[in-house]
Amino acid sequence: MPSSIETIAIMLEFVFSFLKKLPYRLRGLLPRTTFIKLHWAYFLSTCLIFSAIFWASSTPHSNVSYINSLVLVVAAMTQAGINPVNLSSLNTFEQVVLFGLIICGNQIFVSAVVVHIRKRAFEKRFKKLAQAQEKRREERKESRGSDEFSDSPCTYTLPTPFDGSQTLHCAQSKVLLGEPNFETIC
């Protein structure tokens, strides 16, 4: 069973994949998706959805007005501590909802989710970059195979101030006799 952070990451990944599949014209009308916009969307949608649930679950119906339920839910998500109604007058379900929202809006939880999502995004991006670099490397190897210098790589030893010598291996360089010049080597 995946953890709650992985579940949220999977849900946000689904949203990203859905947005990528939108037609080009429709996608042009939507603003560019960034992490801060997803952060705002998370807080706004969670507050609006749970304020409706909170308001609908009040025991004598409409015991808590919608405005008060909205303030309570937003205060729980942001850890503001604002209580427009006495919390002891709420039923158990409403108190559990507030407790869950306090956890879901906690800075540690939100930061952990953001770090996990960004880690997955960077892993995917770097995987694509590594594949592209490997492809370029293979293309370079194929193009070097037809060159006349590819069969005989040269080795040249340079004096260095630290250990006395450094060996350079060059596949297609011409080394001038005499003092080595780094511009003419490799």
N, C-alpha and C positions, 0 to 999 in steps of 0.2 A: 504494500500500500504506500503510495507516494506521500511525502510530507506536505503540509499546507503550503510551504514555500514553493515546492516543485509543482503543486497543483496550480497555484497562481501563475507561475512562470509558463506552464503549459497553456493556460487560458490566454495569457497575453501573447504567447507565440501564435495561437490560433487567430487572435485579432490581427496581428501583423500579417499573417498569411492571407487572411480574408481581404485586408486592405491592398495587398499586392495583387490580388486577383481581380480587383475592380477594373472595369474598362478605363482606358487611358483618359477619356474625356471626363468621366465622372471623378476619377482620381485627381484631375487637375482642379476641380472645384473644391476639394477638401484641403484643409491646411496640412502642411508637412507634419508627420507624426514624430514627436520627440519624447524623451523620457519625462520631461517636466509636464508635458501635456497629458501623458498617460497617468502621471502622478495626480494631477488635478482631476482628471476624469475618474480615477479610482475613488478619490475622496468625495467628489460631488455625487457620483452615482450611488455609492454606498450610503451616503447620508440621506439622499432622497428616497431610496428604496426602503431603508430601515426606518425612516421616520414614518412612512406609510404603514409599515408592519407594526411599529410601536403604537401608532395612533389607533389602528384597527384592533389591536389586542388589549386595549384598556378594558377592565372588567365591567364596571358599569359603563356601558357604551358611551364613548366620548367623555369619559371622566377627565382625560387629559386632552386639551385642545391640540389641533394639529400644529399650531405655532409653538406651543410648549414642547410637544414631542420632537419637533424639528430642532429646537434649541437644545434639548437634552441629548439628542443623537449627535449633533455637531459638537457639543461640549465633550461628549464621551470620545468621539473620534480624535479630537484635537487636544484632549486632556486639559481643557480650560477650567473645569470645575464649576461651571455655572449650573445651578439647579433652580429652575423657575417653580418647580413643585416639590413637595416633600417626598423624598425617595422612599420613605417607609410606607407611604400610601400606595405605592405601585405594587402590582402583583408580581409573583415570582418570575414569570416568563419575561416581563419587561425588565426586571433587574438583571436577569441572565443576558438579555439582549444588550443592555448597557455594558455589562462586564465584557462580553465578546467584542463590542465595538471599542472598548478601551484597549483591548489587546490588539485588535486589527489596526488601530490608528496609532499605536505606540511607535515612537521613533526608531527603536531597535528593530521591531518587526518590519517596518516599512523600509528601513535601510538595508536589512538583510535581503528582502525581496528584490530591491533595486540592484544590489550587488550581484545577486544570483542571475538576474535577467541580463545585466550588462556583461557578465562573465560568459554566458551562453552566446550572446551576440558577438562578442569579440572572438570567441572560439570559432564560430562559424566564419567570421570575416577572415581571420588569420588562416583558417583551413583553406579557404578559397585562394588567398594570396600565396600560400605555400604550394598549392597545386599549380598555380600559374607560374611561379618561379621554377618549379620542377619541369614544367613543360618548356619554358624558355631554355633551361639548362640542357634538356634533351635536344632541342633544336640546334643549340650551339655546338653540341657534340657531333651532331650529324653534319653540320656545315664544316666543321674542322676536319672531318674524315676525308674530305676531298682535297685538302690543302697539302702541299708538298712537304711542309715542315712537321706534319702531324706524326710521322713515324719516328723522328729523332728529336725528342725534347732535350734542351740544353740544361746543364746544371752549372751554376756559377757561384763561387764562394766569395762573400764580401767580408772584409774586416769590420768588426763592430767594437765599440769601446767597452762593452760589457764582458762578453765571453770570448772575444778574439775573432770569431768568424760566424757568418750566417750564410746558409745555403739557400739560394733561390732556384726554383725550378720553373722554367719557362717553356711553353710548348711552341711558340711561334716568335721568338725574339732573335735578334742578331746582336751579339755583344761585341762592342768595339774592343780592340786590344788596348792595353794600358789601364789607366785608372778608371774604375767603373763609374758610370753616370746613371743615376736612377731614372732619368728620362729616357735613356736608350734601352734600359732593361725592362722587359715586359711592358 
